[in-house]
Amino acid sequence: MLHIDPHIKEVALKQMEERGERAGRMQRALTTVKGTALLDLQFRAQVEGHSFISDERQSAGGHDAGPAPMRYFVAGIMMCHKVWMVKTAAMMDLKLESLEGEMSWFNDQPIPRIGYTIFVKSGQKDDEIVKMVEGGARGCPAFKVMERAVSIEVTASHNDKKIFEKTYGLTQG
């Protein structure tokens, strides 16, 4: 069983309230990341007391000391969406057994696209899980920015049954 602390509901509700209060006012920075070049295509990023390395694979001129920047970018979008799915689940008092996903970036068209598959196991109703998935899309700032630039094809399965399929953002045309 996936543990979601009851405190997350309070945090999510407070964040939603604060967003409403900030609407129309000058926004504060969501985050600030500092970076340092280390060696060739290798960089260290620091944010809020955490540090991580990016690099390119050897065949792309790097030393493969860490994921390439684009991999962090795609992972960040997916993890942000998952954070907001969990917050939505907490606000809806949903119990989840597991929440997994896979996100892929495709750059082979005039408009890049993202394929995102979400896998949920729970005793909840399918329509509740759909609301949770859509809550992730509404709440995640990274997802909202990306849907202005690319097509995001989301598919969700609940207990091994496809229950949701929607394309957000730009469409191929």
N, CA, C and O of each residue as an XYZ file, in Angstrom:
692
protein
N       0.849     -1.182      0.000
C       0.000      0.000      0.000
C       0.890      1.239      0.000
O       1.826      1.343      0.793
N       0.594      2.166     -0.886
C       1.308      3.433     -0.952
C       0.850      4.298      0.213
O      -0.343      4.568      0.348
N       1.776      4.734      1.051
C       1.418      5.565      2.205
C       1.357      7.025      1.795
O       2.320      7.562      1.249
N       0.226      7.667      2.056
C       0.073      9.108      1.853
C      -0.305      9.688      3.196
O      -1.412      9.471      3.689
N       0.620     10.430      3.790
C       0.414     11.024      5.106
C      -0.800     11.947      5.080
O      -0.922     12.756      4.161
N      -1.697     11.856      6.050
C      -2.878     12.727      6.093
C      -2.519     14.223      6.087
O      -3.319     15.055      5.661
N      -1.331     14.549      6.555
C      -0.877     15.945      6.576
C      -0.783     16.530      5.165
O      -0.907     17.742      4.991
N      -0.563     15.677      4.153
C      -0.438     16.155      2.775
C      -1.726     16.825      2.324
O      -1.683     17.768      1.535
N      -2.859     16.361      2.803
C      -4.136     16.991      2.443
C      -4.143     18.446      2.892
O      -4.524     19.330      2.124
N      -3.728     18.699      4.120
C      -3.676     20.072      4.639
C      -2.718     20.938      3.820
O      -3.034     22.079      3.483
N      -1.554     20.388      3.506
C      -0.548     21.115      2.730
C      -1.098     21.465      1.352
O      -0.963     22.601      0.899
N      -1.717     20.492      0.684
C      -2.245     20.724     -0.661
C      -3.360     21.759     -0.650
O      -3.400     22.639     -1.509
N      -4.254     21.660      0.303
C      -5.340     22.639      0.399
C      -4.793     24.048      0.637
O      -5.281     25.016      0.054
N      -3.777     24.156      1.499
C      -3.166     25.456      1.766
C      -2.494     26.014      0.505
O      -2.611     27.204      0.214
N      -1.790     25.150     -0.243
C      -1.144     25.596     -1.478
C      -2.172     26.093     -2.486
O      -1.941     27.106     -3.147
N      -3.286     25.414     -2.618
C      -4.331     25.832     -3.548
C      -4.916     27.175     -3.124
O      -5.197     28.029     -3.965
N      -5.096     27.357     -1.829
C      -5.606     28.625     -1.311
C      -4.614     29.761     -1.593
O      -5.009     30.841     -2.032
N      -3.335     29.512     -1.340
C      -2.303     30.525     -1.585
C      -2.216     30.893     -3.060
O      -2.007     32.058     -3.396
N      -2.373     29.911     -3.941
C      -2.363     30.196     -5.379
C      -3.479     31.163     -5.741
O      -3.279     32.092     -6.523
N      -4.652     30.939     -5.169
C      -5.785     31.829     -5.419
C      -5.520     33.246     -4.934
O      -5.891     34.217     -5.595
N      -4.873     33.361     -3.772
C      -4.560     34.683     -3.219
C      -3.512     35.404     -4.063
O      -3.534     36.632     -4.150
N      -2.592     34.661     -4.688
C      -1.524     35.271     -5.482
C      -1.955     35.623     -6.893
O      -1.248     36.347     -7.594
N      -3.107     35.119     -7.320
C      -3.550     35.336     -8.704
C      -3.567     36.832     -9.016
O      -4.136     37.629     -8.271
N      -2.939     37.192    -10.120
C      -2.910     38.589    -10.549
C      -1.800     39.416     -9.935
O      -1.527     40.520    -10.408
N      -1.148     38.912     -8.888
C      -0.037     39.643     -8.269
C       1.270     39.146     -8.841
O       1.338     38.069     -9.434
N       2.330     39.961     -8.653
C       3.653     39.536     -9.103
C       4.051     38.276     -8.340
O       3.946     38.211     -7.115
N       4.502     37.297     -9.080
C       4.846     36.016     -8.485
C       6.285     36.000     -7.980
O       7.157     36.681     -8.520
N       6.512     35.223     -6.953
C       7.871     34.976     -6.485
C       8.434     33.819     -7.302
O       7.678     33.037     -7.878
N       9.740     33.710     -7.350
C      10.364     32.602     -8.071
C       9.950     31.284     -7.441
O       9.978     31.137     -6.219
N       9.570     30.338     -8.262
C       9.210     29.014     -7.769
C      10.440     28.319     -7.207
O      10.378     27.664     -6.166
N      11.552     28.468     -7.906
C      12.808     27.900     -7.442
C      13.949     28.596     -8.159
O      13.753     29.206     -9.210
N      15.117     28.506     -7.599
C      16.329     29.016     -8.231
C      17.379     27.924     -8.144
O      17.664     27.407     -7.064
N      17.948     27.579     -9.282
C      18.961     26.543     -9.365
C      20.272     27.201     -9.760
O      20.301     28.016    -10.682
N      21.345     26.862     -9.082
C      22.678     27.357     -9.432
C      23.437     26.238    -10.116
O      23.235     25.064     -9.807
N      24.315     26.599    -11.048
C      25.058     25.578    -11.778
C      26.508     25.939    -11.968
O      26.870     27.112    -12.056
N      27.335     24.914    -12.030
C      28.773     25.070    -12.211
C      29.256     24.089    -13.273
O      28.942     22.900    -13.215
N      30.024     24.589    -14.246
C      30.640     23.710    -15.231
C      31.793     22.982    -14.558
O      32.590     23.594    -13.847
N      31.883     21.672    -14.784
C      32.921     20.867    -14.141
C      33.995     20.411    -15.123
O      35.174     20.713    -14.943
N      33.592     19.692    -16.149
C      34.539     19.097    -17.089
C      33.794     18.822    -18.388
O      32.799     18.097    -18.392
N      34.257     19.383    -19.466
C      33.632     19.185    -20.775
C      32.133     19.469    -20.694
O      31.745     20.619    -20.491
N      31.282     18.458    -20.845
C      29.827     18.635    -20.860
C      29.183     18.267    -19.521
O      27.975     18.045    -19.444
N      29.996     18.207    -18.480
C      29.544     17.810    -17.154
C      29.293     19.061    -16.303
O      30.116     19.976    -16.259
N      28.140     19.078    -15.631
C      27.757     20.219    -14.803
C      27.199     19.748    -13.470
O      26.622     18.665    -13.368
N      27.382     20.583    -12.445
C      26.768     20.318    -11.139
C      25.707     21.384    -10.934
O      25.952     22.569    -11.159
N      24.531     20.957    -10.506
C      23.453     21.878    -10.158
C      23.228     21.797     -8.654
O      23.325     20.727     -8.055
N      22.928     22.937     -8.059
C      22.606     22.987     -6.629
C      21.267     23.695     -6.468
O      21.019     24.748     -7.056
N      20.423     23.090     -5.664
C      19.113     23.667     -5.380
C      18.675     23.231     -3.988
O      18.648     22.041     -3.674
N      18.336     24.199     -3.175
C      17.773     23.954     -1.844
C      18.542     22.898     -1.050
O      17.939     22.021     -0.432
N      19.863     22.985     -1.068
C      20.694     22.076     -0.288
C      20.991     20.743     -0.956
O      21.665     19.896     -0.369
N      20.506     20.546     -2.161
C      20.761     19.307     -2.895
C      21.682     19.600     -4.070
O      21.699     20.709     -4.605
N      22.439     18.598     -4.456
C      23.384     18.741     -5.561
C      23.272     17.528     -6.468
O      23.130     16.401     -5.994
N      23.336     17.761     -7.782
C      23.325     16.638     -8.712
C      24.128     16.990     -9.957
O      24.334     18.160    -10.279
N      24.572     15.951    -10.642
C      25.458     16.076    -11.802
C      24.692     15.709    -13.069
O      23.919     14.751    -13.087
N      24.917     16.480    -14.117
C      24.438     16.068    -15.435
C      25.645     15.939    -16.350
O      26.662     16.605    -16.156
N      25.520     15.093    -17.327
C      26.591     14.859    -18.286
C      25.961     14.220    -19.512
O      24.817     13.768    -19.464
N      26.685     14.183    -20.579
C      26.245     13.476    -21.775
C      26.923     12.104    -21.806
O      27.967     11.899    -21.187
N      26.320     11.186    -22.527
C      26.949      9.874    -22.687
C      28.260     10.049    -23.460
O      28.459     11.075    -24.110
N      29.134      9.080    -23.397
C      30.440      9.184    -24.045
C      30.327      9.397    -25.555
O      31.097     10.166    -26.130
N      29.385      8.730    -26.194
C      29.241      8.865    -27.646
C      28.763     10.263    -28.056
O      28.855     10.630    -29.227
N      28.252     11.043    -27.094
C      27.814     12.415    -27.362
C      28.838     13.430    -26.862
O      28.559     14.629    -26.843
N      30.025     12.962    -26.457
C      31.091     13.864    -26.044
C      31.258     14.026    -24.552
O      32.125     14.778    -24.107
N      30.447     13.338    -23.769
C      30.537     13.451    -22.316
C      31.305     12.306    -21.686
O      32.002     11.547    -22.360
N      31.158     12.203    -20.369
C      31.837     11.154    -19.605
C      30.834     10.215    -18.926
O      31.232      9.319    -18.181
N      29.543     10.414    -19.179
C      28.469      9.578    -18.632
C      28.489      9.540    -17.101
O      28.251      8.494    -16.496
N      28.772     10.681    -16.487
C      28.830     10.770    -15.022
C      27.455     10.971    -14.393
O      27.319     10.946    -13.170
N      26.453     11.167    -15.215
C      25.096     11.371    -14.729
C      24.157     11.477    -15.910
O      24.604     11.513    -17.056
N      22.858     11.527    -15.648
C      21.906     11.676    -16.744
C      22.146     12.987    -17.500
O      22.605     13.975    -16.928
N      21.828     12.972    -18.783
C      21.916     14.183    -19.593
C      20.818     15.154    -19.143
O      19.798     14.723    -18.605
N      21.015     16.442    -19.357
C      20.038     17.440    -18.907
C      18.602     17.149    -19.340
O      17.672     17.352    -18.559
N      18.408     16.683    -20.559
C      17.050     16.413    -21.044
C      16.377     15.318    -20.221
O      15.157     15.329    -20.058
N      17.160     14.376    -19.701
C      16.585     13.300    -18.885
C      16.059     13.862    -17.563
O      14.993     13.455    -17.100
N      16.791     14.785    -16.957
C      16.305     15.450    -15.742
C      15.029     16.238    -16.039
O      14.080     16.245    -15.254
N      15.037     16.900    -17.194
C      13.895     17.719    -17.602
C      12.629     16.867    -17.688
O      11.602     17.215    -17.104
N      12.702     15.757    -18.412
C      11.548     14.872    -18.578
C      11.149     14.260    -17.230
O       9.963     14.183    -16.909
N      12.132     13.829    -16.450
C      11.834     13.256    -15.125
C      11.160     14.291    -14.227
O      10.256     13.959    -13.461
N      11.601     15.544    -14.323
C      11.009     16.604    -13.508
C       9.539     16.823    -13.825
O       8.724     17.020    -12.924
N       9.199     16.786    -15.118
C       7.793     16.941    -15.509
C       6.970     15.794    -14.927
O       5.909     16.015    -14.344
N       7.469     14.562    -15.090
C       6.731     13.402    -14.603
C       6.593     13.425    -13.075
O       5.512     13.170    -12.543
N       7.680     13.729    -12.380
C       7.612     13.722    -10.915
C       6.706     14.829    -10.393
O       5.991     14.625     -9.412
N       6.722     16.000    -11.032
C       5.830     17.087    -10.632
C       4.376     16.649    -10.796
O       3.550     16.872     -9.910
N       4.068     16.029    -11.930
C       2.700     15.556    -12.154
C       2.310     14.529    -11.090
O       1.184     14.548    -10.592
N       3.224     13.647    -10.747
C       2.936     12.641     -9.715
C       2.713     13.286     -8.344
O       1.831     12.871     -7.592
N       3.522     14.307     -8.025
C       3.320     15.035     -6.759
C       1.886     15.548     -6.693
O       1.213     15.401     -5.673
N       1.424     16.148     -7.783
C       0.078     16.721     -7.763
C      -1.009     15.658     -7.866
O      -2.138     15.904     -7.443
N      -0.705     14.488     -8.413
C      -1.675     13.395     -8.341
C      -1.821     12.929     -6.892
O      -2.933     12.684     -6.425
N      -0.700     12.809     -6.185
C      -0.753     12.383     -4.786
C      -1.466     13.438     -3.933
O      -2.262     13.097     -3.057
N      -1.179     14.715     -4.191
C      -1.879     15.766     -3.442
C      -3.375     15.729     -3.734
O      -4.189     15.898     -2.826
N      -3.740     15.508     -4.994
C      -5.157     15.395     -5.347
C      -5.777     14.182     -4.662
O      -6.891     14.264     -4.145
N      -5.063     13.060     -4.654
C      -5.558     11.860     -3.964
C      -5.770     12.154     -2.482
O      -6.765     11.724     -1.898
N      -4.841     12.883     -1.876
C      -4.970     13.227     -0.454
C      -6.195     14.114     -0.230
O      -6.951     13.906      0.719
N      -6.391     15.108     -1.112
C      -7.551     16.001     -0.955
C      -8.868     15.250     -1.139
O      -9.885     15.625     -0.557
N      -8.849     14.173     -1.961
C     -10.051     13.369     -2.211
C     -10.177     12.198     -1.242
O     -11.127     11.419     -1.324
N      -9.203     12.070     -0.309
C      -9.177     10.957      0.641
C      -9.133      9.592     -0.060
O      -9.768      8.637      0.386
N      -8.374      9.513     -1.167
C      -8.221      8.248     -1.891
C      -7.096      7.431     -1.289
O      -6.104      7.981     -0.811
N      -7.248      6.146     -1.312
C      -6.209      5.219     -0.874
C      -5.643      4.534     -2.123
O      -6.393      3.988     -2.932
N      -4.335      4.567     -2.268
C      -3.680      3.970     -3.423
C      -2.770      2.836     -2.975
O      -2.093      2.941     -1.952
N      -2.755      1.775     -3.726
C      -1.815      0.687     -3.463
C      -0.475      0.995     -4.123
O       0.584      0.796     -3.528
N      -0.537      1.489     -5.379
C       0.688      1.852     -6.077
C       0.389      2.909     -7.136
O      -0.730      3.032     -7.633
N       1.442      3.669     -7.460
C       1.368      4.706     -8.486
C       2.696      4.686     -9.223
O       3.736      5.008     -8.648
N       2.663      4.311    -10.492
C       3.873      4.229    -11.298
C       3.632      4.930    -12.620
O       2.492      5.228    -12.975
N       4.691      5.188    -13.339
C       4.521      5.820    -14.634
C       5.771      5.748    -15.475
O       6.852      5.385    -15.011
N       5.585      6.108    -16.733
C       6.682      6.142    -17.685
C       6.423      7.302    -18.635
O       5.333      7.421    -19.195
N       7.425      8.154    -18.815
C       7.290      9.302    -19.695
C       8.403      9.258    -20.725
O       9.562      9.005    -20.395
N       8.040      9.506    -21.979
C       9.009      9.505    -23.077
C       8.885     10.800    -23.870
O       7.783     11.294    -24.104
N      10.028     11.343    -24.279
C      10.091     12.556    -25.091
C      10.365     12.135    -26.529
O      11.331     11.420    -26.794
N       9.523     12.573    -27.453
C       9.712     12.285    -28.876
C       9.976     13.598    -29.593
O       9.176     14.530    -29.509
N      11.087     13.670    -30.289
C      11.489     14.901    -30.961
C      11.542     14.685    -32.469
O      12.309     15.348    -33.167
N      10.719     13.749    -32.978
C      10.798     13.351    -34.379
C       9.757     14.002    -35.278
O       9.630     13.623    -36.442
N       9.021     14.960    -34.770
C       7.990     15.658    -35.523
C       8.266     17.164    -35.473
O       9.084     17.614    -34.671
N       7.592     17.944    -36.321
C       7.766     19.404    -36.235
C       7.434     19.937    -34.834
O       8.073     20.871    -34.348
N       6.429     19.331    -34.199
C       6.087     19.681    -32.812
C       6.466     18.484    -31.946
O       5.874     17.414    -32.089
N       7.447     18.646    -31.044
C       7.802     17.516    -30.165
C       6.580     17.058    -29.361
O       5.637     17.823    -29.155
N       6.611     15.825    -28.920
C       5.507     15.313    -28.108
C       6.043     14.487    -26.955
O       7.175     14.001    -26.976
N       5.214     14.347    -25.970
C       5.527     13.543    -24.798
C       4.479     12.442    -24.703
O       3.281     12.703    -24.817
N       4.931     11.226    -24.497
C       4.036     10.110    -24.212
C       4.156      9.781    -22.729
O       5.260      9.587    -22.222
N       3.036      9.719    -22.041
C       3.046      9.533    -20.588
C       2.010      8.475    -20.225
O       0.818      8.649    -20.478
N       2.472      7.382    -19.633
C       1.586      6.313    -19.203
C       1.643      6.206    -17.687
O       2.720      6.154    -17.093
N       0.472      6.173    -17.077
C       0.339      6.127    -15.626
C      -0.323      4.803    -15.249
O      -1.299      4.388    -15.874
N       0.209      4.154    -14.236
C      -0.324      2.880    -13.763
C      -0.714      3.034    -12.291
O       0.129      3.346    -11.450
N      -1.982      2.815    -11.990
C      -2.485      2.952    -10.621
C      -3.133      1.638    -10.213
O      -3.843      1.006    -10.994
N      -2.875      1.246     -8.980
C      -3.584      0.111     -8.390
C      -4.250      0.637     -7.116
O      -3.613      1.282     -6.283
N      -5.524      0.350     -6.991
C      -6.251      0.798     -5.807
C      -7.612      0.111     -5.761
O      -8.016     -0.571     -6.702
N      -8.302      0.307     -4.649
C      -9.675     -0.159     -4.504
C     -10.675      0.937     -4.838
O     -11.873      0.772     -4.607
N     -10.198      2.056     -5.380
C     -11.056      3.193     -5.692
C     -11.813      2.957     -6.995
O     -11.506      2.030     -7.745
N     -12.806      3.805     -7.254
C     -13.557      3.755     -8.510
C     -12.724      4.383     -9.619
O     -11.912      5.273     -9.367
N     -12.931      3.911    -10.856
C     -12.181      4.429    -11.999
C     -12.333      5.941    -12.145
O     -11.353      6.633    -12.419
N     -13.557      6.468    -11.964
C     -13.754      7.906    -12.153
C     -12.993      8.729    -11.111
O     -12.611      9.867    -11.387
N     -12.770      8.175     -9.935
C     -11.969      8.877     -8.927
C     -10.507      8.948     -9.357
O      -9.843      9.961     -9.139
N     -10.012      7.891     -9.958
C      -8.628      7.864    -10.440
C      -8.473      8.842    -11.611
O      -7.451      9.521    -11.711
N      -9.464      8.924    -12.490
C      -9.425      9.899    -13.585
C      -9.341     11.313    -13.019
O      -8.560     12.127    -13.511
N     -10.127     11.614    -12.002
C     -10.073     12.951    -11.371
C      -8.695     13.213    -10.776
O      -8.201     14.340    -10.825
N      -8.078     12.189    -10.221
C      -6.738     12.339     -9.655
C      -5.724     12.650    -10.761
O      -4.882     13.532    -10.599
N      -5.804     11.929    -11.878
C      -4.886     12.161    -13.003
C      -5.067     13.584    -13.532
O      -4.085     14.286    -13.775
N      -6.297     14.004    -13.707
C      -6.560     15.363    -14.202
C      -6.150     16.412    -13.172
O      -5.733     17.511    -13.539
N      -6.263     16.081    -11.885
C      -5.796     16.990    -10.837
C      -4.297     17.201    -10.910
O      -3.806     18.295    -10.632
N      -3.567     16.157    -11.282
C      -2.123     16.286    -11.484
C      -1.816     17.271    -12.598
O      -0.908     18.092    -12.472
N      -2.570     17.193    -13.688
C      -2.356     18.097    -14.825
C      -2.692     19.543    -14.459
O      -2.005     20.466    -14.897
N      -3.737     19.747    -13.664
C      -4.115     21.115    -13.248
C      -3.144     21.703    -12.237
O      -2.876     22.904    -12.256
N      -2.612     20.859    -11.350
C      -1.792     21.367    -10.260
C      -0.320     21.534    -10.577
O       0.337     22.399     -9.997
N       0.214     20.734    -11.476
C       1.652     20.724    -11.743
C       2.062     21.873    -12.652
O       1.647     21.913    -13.810
N       2.874     22.815    -12.152
C       3.292     23.940    -12.995
C       4.125     23.508    -14.194
O       4.013     24.117    -15.258
N       4.954     22.483    -14.059
C       5.778     22.022    -15.180
C       4.897     21.458    -16.289
O       5.145     21.711    -17.468
N       3.882     20.706    -15.923
C       2.966     20.123    -16.901
C       2.232     21.237    -17.646
O       2.084     21.181    -18.867
N       1.775     22.249    -16.907
C       1.032     23.352    -17.518
C       1.898     24.144    -18.494
O       1.415     24.561    -19.546
N       3.156     24.354    -18.162
C       4.061     25.051    -19.074
C       4.309     24.204    -20.313
O       4.275     24.718    -21.431
N       4.556     22.925    -20.129
C       4.868     22.052    -21.259
C       3.698     21.903    -22.221
O       3.909     21.790    -23.429
N       2.475     21.900    -21.716
C       1.351     21.721    -22.630
C       1.158     22.947    -23.529
O       0.402     22.877    -24.499
N       1.816     24.051    -23.233
C       1.805     25.211    -24.126
C       2.788     25.029    -25.287
O       2.688     25.714    -26.305
N       3.731     24.108    -25.126
C       4.805     23.957    -26.108
C       4.772     22.636    -26.876
O       5.251     22.574    -28.008
N       4.231     21.605    -26.295
C       4.254     20.279    -26.921
C       2.912     19.578    -26.721
O       2.050     20.044    -25.977
N       2.765     18.472    -27.390
C       1.623     17.600    -27.211
C       1.981     16.589    -26.115
O       3.033     15.952    -26.183
N       1.123     16.440    -25.115
C       1.352     15.477    -24.037
C       0.228     14.437    -24.104
O      -0.922     14.726    -23.776
N       0.580     13.238    -24.531
C      -0.387     12.167    -24.691
C      -0.393     11.318    -23.417
O       0.547     10.568    -23.154
N      -1.466     11.449    -22.631
C      -1.552     10.771    -21.339
C      -2.508      9.584    -21.445
O      -3.622      9.695    -21.958
N      -2.037      8.457    -20.947
C      -2.852      7.254    -20.837
C      -2.741      6.774    -19.392
O      -1.650      6.739    -18.824
N      -3.865      6.410    -18.810
C      -3.835      5.900    -17.439
C      -4.545      4.550    -17.382
O      -5.598      4.344    -17.985
N      -3.929      3.647    -16.636
C      -4.525      2.334    -16.374
C      -4.778      2.221    -14.881
O      -3.958      2.632    -14.060
N      -5.920      1.660    -14.552
C      -6.286      1.431    -13.158
C      -6.554     -0.065    -12.992
O      -7.433     -0.631    -13.641
N      -5.787     -0.679    -12.124
C      -5.902     -2.119    -11.902
C      -5.814     -2.885    -13.227
O      -6.610     -3.782    -13.508
N      -4.816     -2.497    -14.029
C      -4.502     -3.149    -15.305
C      -5.573     -2.973    -16.387
O      -5.607     -3.744    -17.346
N      -6.446     -1.969    -16.247
C      -7.459     -1.676    -17.262
C      -7.319     -0.207    -17.667
O      -7.309      0.675    -16.809
N      -7.210      0.057    -18.978
C      -7.094      1.436    -19.452
C      -8.391      2.186    -19.147
O      -9.474      1.753    -19.542
N      -8.270      3.321    -18.437
C      -9.458      4.088    -18.058
C      -9.421      5.528    -18.561
O     -10.416      6.247    -18.460
N      -8.276      5.953    -19.103
C      -8.141      7.362    -19.443
C      -7.158      7.515    -20.585
O      -6.100      6.886    -20.604
N      -7.522      8.356    -21.535
C      -6.623      8.694    -22.626
C      -6.984     10.110    -23.072
O      -8.119     10.388    -23.459
N      -5.998     10.990    -23.009
C      -6.251     12.389    -23.368
C      -4.961     13.012    -23.854
O      -3.886     12.718    -23.331
N      -5.065     13.875    -24.855
C      -3.928     14.635    -25.333
C      -4.071     16.063    -24.849
O      -5.062     16.733    -25.139
N      -3.081     16.523    -24.113
C      -3.037     17.887    -23.619
C      -2.135     18.700    -24.541
O      -1.258     18.144    -25.202
N      -2.344     19.998    -24.586
C      -1.432     20.874    -25.287
C      -1.599     20.870    -26.784
O      -2.693     20.649    -27.304
N      -0.493     21.118    -27.477
C      -0.494     21.231    -28.926
C      -0.749     19.876    -29.571
O      -0.335     18.840    -29.052
N      -1.424     19.897    -30.687
C      -1.665     18.654    -31.415
C      -0.932     18.717    -32.744
O      -0.709     19.791    -33.302
N      -0.568     17.558    -33.229
C       0.093     17.488    -34.536
C      -0.917     17.930    -35.582
O      -2.073     17.509    -35.541
N      -0.498     18.771    -36.518
C      -1.481     19.221    -37.483
C      -0.931     19.697    -38.719
O      -1.676     20.103    -39.610
